[in-house]
Amino acid sequence: MLTLITAIGDVDSALPSRAMWELSRLPKDSSEYLQGLDAFLSEYGSRGPNEWDIRSDTWETKPALAISLIDTMRGALDDQSPIIRNEKNAELRRAAEKQVRTALMSQPDVLAQFDMALHSAHLYLAGRERAKTNIIKVVHEVRMAAFALAERTGYTRSQICMLLADELDAFASQPDEFRARLAQRERQYLDLFDLEPPFIVNGIVPPLSQWARRGETVTTSVVVGDVLTGAPGAPGLYTGKARVILDAADPSALEPGEVLVAPFTDPAWTPLFVAAGAVVVDVGAVVSHAIIVSRELGLACVVSATDATKRIPDGAVITVDGANGTVTIVSMP
């Protein structure tokens, strides 16, 4: 079933990785690379880590984020090209489609339903990513205005994002009057990062006093032979060294062919998929970003592997079974 929605093409979140791949094949000091990088930042500059948050830097506001991802790709062999891998998996998808259609040939009504459902699924998956792209472009316009306001008034970018909408006019008239207020809000905001938000909220959000502090929760360690169970993401069976990456802004530890183990993913993580042999994510669902991109690239992917980044030791050899949603510990580092 997963093969039928693999490598459908026209997925916005996968496009930057293709452009980055082409740049990674060029010498860093060449004019072609520099011109290509400028064009890339113009086209995809709104993307980046935590791109929903206007406080966060994007590839345009901090090009080093994109450059580090391109550099990570440089170590990958040519056969890891996202374009080549996508086409190989598109062939598998077309073969699966043909197999199903052949089986349903004697049932024209059911065949018609299958064709309609498959077309709708492809349209939805690509459309979902396009919708996010459109929203992120608008968010980025707000970000750029906020960053410009911070520069003109002597505030940090983070502090300027603590302003409320109904304070903007007063701030424009007397920006210095807000220094203590915004500094206090920023401290309160940053304090929240020490808390572990509830995984599921059912109707009522628990008060902050009931949230656990990060580091206080006990995580069960693993031994060789243990199997972590998550949700199937993208089909495939892959064994390789686990590389736990907690921040897409610092991907330097990931070597080509290693299994990317991440807390979550967004388009800023996508270029890392190109170098990775498989993907394991703490959270995620059937139409999450990690799954959609893994299917485009033909990577085995498991999502909702709770606490995988905490339980899987960095450097351990693991087997990722994307079809069954399991991760097996093969050896410890």
C-alpha positions as CSV (number, residue, x, y, z in Angstrom):
1,M,0.0,0.0,0.0
2,L,2.8,2.5,0.9
3,T,4.5,1.9,-2.5
4,L,1.4,3.2,-4.2
5,I,2.0,6.7,-2.7
6,T,5.8,6.6,-3.1
7,A,7.7,9.1,-5.3
8,I,4.6,10.9,-6.6
9,G,6.6,14.0,-7.6
10,D,5.7,17.7,-7.3
11,V,6.2,17.6,-3.5
12,D,7.4,21.1,-2.5
13,S,9.3,20.1,0.6
14,A,11.5,17.7,-1.5
15,L,12.4,20.4,-4.0
16,P,15.1,22.2,-1.9
17,S,17.0,19.0,-1.5
18,R,17.2,18.6,-5.3
19,A,18.5,22.1,-5.7
20,M,21.0,21.6,-2.8
21,W,22.2,18.4,-4.4
22,E,23.0,20.2,-7.7
23,L,24.9,22.9,-5.7
24,S,26.8,20.2,-3.8
25,R,28.3,18.9,-7.1
26,L,29.9,22.3,-7.8
27,P,33.2,23.6,-6.4
28,K,32.6,26.0,-3.5
29,D,34.7,28.7,-5.0
30,S,33.2,28.6,-8.5
31,S,31.1,31.5,-9.8
32,E,28.5,28.9,-10.9
33,Y,28.1,27.8,-7.3
34,L,27.9,31.3,-5.9
35,Q,25.3,32.3,-8.5
36,G,23.4,29.1,-7.9
37,L,23.4,29.7,-4.1
38,D,22.0,33.2,-4.6
39,A,19.2,31.7,-6.8
40,F,18.6,29.0,-4.2
41,L,18.2,31.5,-1.3
42,S,15.9,33.7,-3.4
43,E,13.7,30.7,-4.2
44,Y,13.8,28.8,-0.9
45,G,15.0,31.4,1.6
46,S,11.7,31.2,3.6
47,R,12.5,27.6,4.7
48,G,14.5,26.7,7.7
49,P,14.4,25.1,11.1
50,N,11.2,25.8,13.1
51,E,10.0,27.9,10.1
52,W,6.6,28.4,11.7
53,D,8.2,30.5,14.4
54,I,9.1,34.1,13.3
55,R,11.9,34.1,15.8
56,S,13.7,31.4,13.9
57,D,16.4,32.0,11.3
58,T,15.8,30.7,7.9
59,W,18.1,30.0,5.0
60,E,17.7,33.6,3.8
61,T,18.3,35.3,7.2
62,K,21.2,32.9,8.0
63,P,22.6,31.3,4.8
64,A,25.2,29.3,6.8
65,L,22.3,27.0,7.7
66,A,21.8,26.1,4.0
67,I,25.5,26.0,3.3
68,S,26.1,23.5,6.1
69,L,23.5,21.2,4.6
70,I,25.0,21.5,1.1
71,D,28.4,20.6,2.6
72,T,26.9,17.5,4.2
73,M,25.7,16.4,0.8
74,R,29.2,16.8,-0.7
75,G,30.3,13.5,0.8
76,A,27.5,11.5,-0.8
77,L,28.1,9.4,-3.9
78,D,26.5,10.4,-7.2
79,D,24.1,7.4,-7.0
80,Q,22.5,9.0,-3.9
81,S,21.1,11.8,-6.1
82,P,17.5,12.6,-5.0
83,I,16.6,12.8,-8.7
84,I,17.9,9.3,-9.4
85,R,16.4,7.8,-6.3
86,N,13.0,9.4,-6.9
87,E,12.8,8.0,-10.4
88,K,13.8,4.5,-9.2
89,N,11.0,4.6,-6.7
90,A,8.6,6.0,-9.2
91,E,9.2,2.9,-11.3
92,L,8.4,0.7,-8.3
93,R,5.2,2.8,-7.8
94,R,4.1,2.4,-11.4
95,A,4.8,-1.4,-11.2
96,A,2.6,-1.6,-8.1
97,E,-0.2,0.4,-9.8
98,K,0.0,-1.9,-12.8
99,Q,-0.2,-5.0,-10.5
100,V,-3.3,-3.7,-8.8
101,R,-5.0,-2.6,-12.0
102,T,-4.4,-6.1,-13.5
103,A,-5.9,-7.7,-10.5
104,L,-9.0,-5.5,-10.7
105,M,-9.4,-5.7,-14.5
106,S,-12.5,-8.0,-14.2
107,Q,-14.1,-5.5,-11.8
108,P,-14.4,-2.2,-13.7
109,D,-16.4,-0.5,-10.9
110,V,-13.8,-1.3,-8.3
111,L,-11.0,-0.4,-10.7
112,A,-12.6,3.0,-11.2
113,Q,-12.8,3.5,-7.5
114,F,-9.1,2.6,-7.1
115,D,-8.0,5.0,-9.8
116,M,-10.0,7.8,-8.3
117,A,-8.7,7.1,-4.8
118,L,-5.1,6.9,-6.0
119,H,-5.4,10.1,-7.9
120,S,-7.0,11.8,-4.8
121,A,-4.2,10.5,-2.5
122,H,-1.5,11.8,-4.8
123,L,-3.2,15.2,-5.2
124,Y,-3.8,15.5,-1.4
125,L,-0.2,14.6,-0.4
126,A,1.3,17.1,-2.9
127,G,-1.3,19.7,-2.1
128,R,-0.7,19.4,1.7
129,E,2.9,20.3,1.2
130,R,2.0,23.1,-1.2
131,A,-0.4,24.6,1.3
132,K,2.4,24.7,3.9
133,T,4.8,26.3,1.5
134,N,2.3,29.1,0.8
135,I,1.7,29.7,4.5
136,I,5.5,29.7,5.2
137,K,6.1,32.3,2.6
138,V,3.6,34.6,4.3
139,V,5.1,33.9,7.7
140,H,8.5,34.8,6.3
141,E,7.3,38.2,5.2
142,V,6.2,38.8,8.8
143,R,9.6,37.6,10.0
144,M,11.6,39.9,7.7
145,A,9.5,42.9,8.9
146,A,10.1,41.9,12.5
147,F,13.8,41.5,12.0
148,A,14.0,44.9,10.3
149,L,12.2,46.5,13.2
150,A,14.6,44.9,15.6
151,E,17.6,46.3,13.7
152,R,16.2,49.8,13.6
153,T,15.3,49.9,17.3
154,G,18.2,48.2,18.8
155,Y,16.4,45.1,20.1
156,T,17.4,41.5,19.5
157,R,15.3,39.6,17.0
158,S,14.0,37.4,19.8
159,Q,12.9,40.3,21.9
160,I,11.1,42.0,19.1
161,C,9.0,38.9,18.6
162,M,7.7,39.3,22.2
163,L,5.6,42.3,21.1
164,L,1.8,41.9,21.1
165,A,-0.1,43.1,18.0
166,D,-1.9,45.9,19.9
167,E,1.4,47.2,21.2
168,L,2.9,47.9,17.8
169,D,1.8,51.5,17.4
170,A,2.9,52.5,20.9
171,F,6.2,50.7,20.3
172,A,6.8,52.6,17.1
173,S,6.4,55.9,18.9
174,Q,8.4,55.0,22.1
175,P,10.4,51.8,21.6
176,D,12.6,52.4,24.6
177,E,9.6,52.2,26.9
178,F,9.3,48.5,26.2
179,R,12.8,47.3,27.0
180,A,12.1,45.9,30.5
181,R,8.8,44.5,29.4
182,L,10.1,42.6,26.4
183,A,13.2,41.3,28.3
184,Q,10.9,39.9,31.0
185,R,8.6,38.2,28.4
186,E,11.6,36.7,26.7
187,R,12.9,35.2,30.0
188,Q,9.5,33.7,30.7
189,Y,9.3,32.4,27.1
190,L,12.7,30.8,27.3
191,D,11.9,29.2,30.6
192,L,9.2,27.2,28.8
193,F,11.9,25.3,27.0
194,D,12.9,23.6,30.2
195,L,9.4,21.9,30.4
196,E,8.2,18.8,28.6
197,P,4.8,19.5,27.0
198,P,2.2,16.8,27.3
199,F,2.3,14.4,24.3
200,I,-1.5,14.3,24.1
201,V,-4.0,17.1,25.1
202,N,-7.6,15.9,25.4
203,G,-9.8,19.0,25.9
204,I,-8.0,20.7,28.8
205,V,-4.4,21.8,28.7
206,P,-2.7,20.9,32.0
207,P,-1.3,23.9,33.9
208,L,2.4,24.5,33.5
209,S,2.9,23.4,37.2
210,Q,2.0,19.9,36.1
211,W,4.4,19.7,33.2
212,A,7.5,17.6,33.8
213,R,10.9,19.3,33.5
214,R,13.2,18.0,30.7
215,G,15.6,15.5,32.1
216,E,13.4,14.5,34.9
217,T,11.5,11.8,32.9
218,V,13.1,8.3,33.0
219,T,14.0,6.8,29.7
220,T,14.4,3.0,29.5
221,S,17.8,2.1,28.1
222,V,18.1,-0.5,25.3
223,V,20.2,-3.6,24.8
224,V,21.1,-5.6,21.7
225,G,18.1,-7.3,20.3
226,D,15.6,-4.8,21.6
227,V,12.9,-3.7,19.2
228,L,11.5,-0.2,19.3
229,T,8.0,0.0,17.8
230,G,6.7,3.0,16.0
231,A,4.5,3.5,13.0
232,P,5.3,2.5,9.4
233,G,6.4,5.5,7.4
234,A,8.1,4.5,4.1
235,P,8.8,0.9,3.0
236,G,12.3,-0.6,3.1
237,L,14.7,-2.5,5.2
238,Y,18.0,-0.9,6.1
239,T,20.8,-1.6,8.6
240,G,23.3,1.0,9.4
241,K,24.9,3.2,12.1
242,A,22.5,5.4,14.0
243,R,23.4,9.1,14.1
244,V,21.3,11.1,16.6
245,I,20.8,14.6,15.3
246,L,18.8,17.0,17.6
247,D,19.3,20.2,15.6
248,A,19.1,20.5,11.8
249,A,21.3,23.6,12.1
250,D,24.2,21.4,13.1
251,P,24.2,18.3,10.7
252,S,28.0,17.9,10.5
253,A,28.0,14.6,12.5
254,L,25.9,12.8,9.9
255,E,27.9,10.7,7.5
256,P,26.5,9.4,4.2
257,G,24.7,6.1,4.7
258,E,24.0,6.5,8.4
259,V,20.5,6.3,9.8
260,L,19.2,9.7,10.7
261,V,17.5,9.6,14.2
262,A,15.7,12.9,14.8
263,P,13.2,14.3,17.3
264,F,11.0,15.7,14.5
265,T,11.5,16.9,11.0
266,D,10.4,19.9,8.8
267,P,11.7,21.0,5.4
268,A,15.0,22.2,7.0
269,W,15.8,18.5,7.7
270,T,15.0,17.3,4.2
271,P,18.5,17.8,2.8
272,L,19.8,15.4,5.5
273,F,17.6,12.7,4.1
274,V,19.6,12.8,0.9
275,A,22.8,11.7,2.8
276,A,21.0,9.3,5.1
277,G,20.4,5.6,4.6
278,A,17.1,5.5,6.6
279,V,15.2,7.8,8.9
280,V,13.8,7.3,12.4
281,V,11.7,10.0,14.1
282,D,10.4,10.4,17.7
283,V,7.0,11.7,16.5
284,G,5.0,11.7,13.3
285,A,1.9,10.4,11.5
286,V,1.0,8.9,8.1
287,V,1.1,12.2,6.3
288,S,4.0,13.8,8.3
289,H,6.8,15.6,6.5
290,A,9.3,12.8,7.3
291,I,7.2,10.2,5.7
292,I,6.3,12.1,2.5
293,V,9.9,13.0,1.8
294,S,11.2,9.5,2.7
295,R,8.8,8.1,0.1
296,E,10.0,10.5,-2.5
297,L,13.6,9.5,-1.9
298,G,13.0,5.8,-1.3
299,L,14.2,5.7,2.3
300,A,13.0,3.3,4.9
301,C,11.3,5.4,7.5
302,V,9.8,4.8,11.0
303,V,7.9,7.6,12.8
304,S,6.3,7.8,16.3
305,A,9.2,5.8,17.7
306,T,8.8,7.4,21.1
307,D,12.0,8.6,22.7
308,A,14.1,7.1,19.9
309,T,16.6,10.0,20.2
310,K,17.0,9.3,23.9
311,R,16.9,5.5,23.8
312,I,19.1,4.7,20.7
313,P,22.7,5.3,21.5
314,D,24.6,7.5,19.0
315,G,26.7,5.2,16.9
316,A,24.7,2.0,17.5
317,V,24.0,-0.2,14.6
318,I,20.2,-0.6,14.0
319,T,17.9,-2.1,11.5
320,V,15.0,0.0,10.3
321,D,11.9,-1.8,8.9
322,G,9.8,0.9,7.4
323,A,7.0,-1.4,6.3
324,N,6.4,-2.7,9.8
325,G,7.4,0.4,11.8
326,T,10.1,-1.3,13.8
327,V,13.7,-0.4,14.8
328,T,16.0,-3.2,16.0
329,I,19.2,-2.7,18.0
330,V,21.8,-4.8,16.2
331,S,25.0,-3.7,18.1
332,M,26.0,-1.1,20.6
333,P,28.7,1.5,20.0
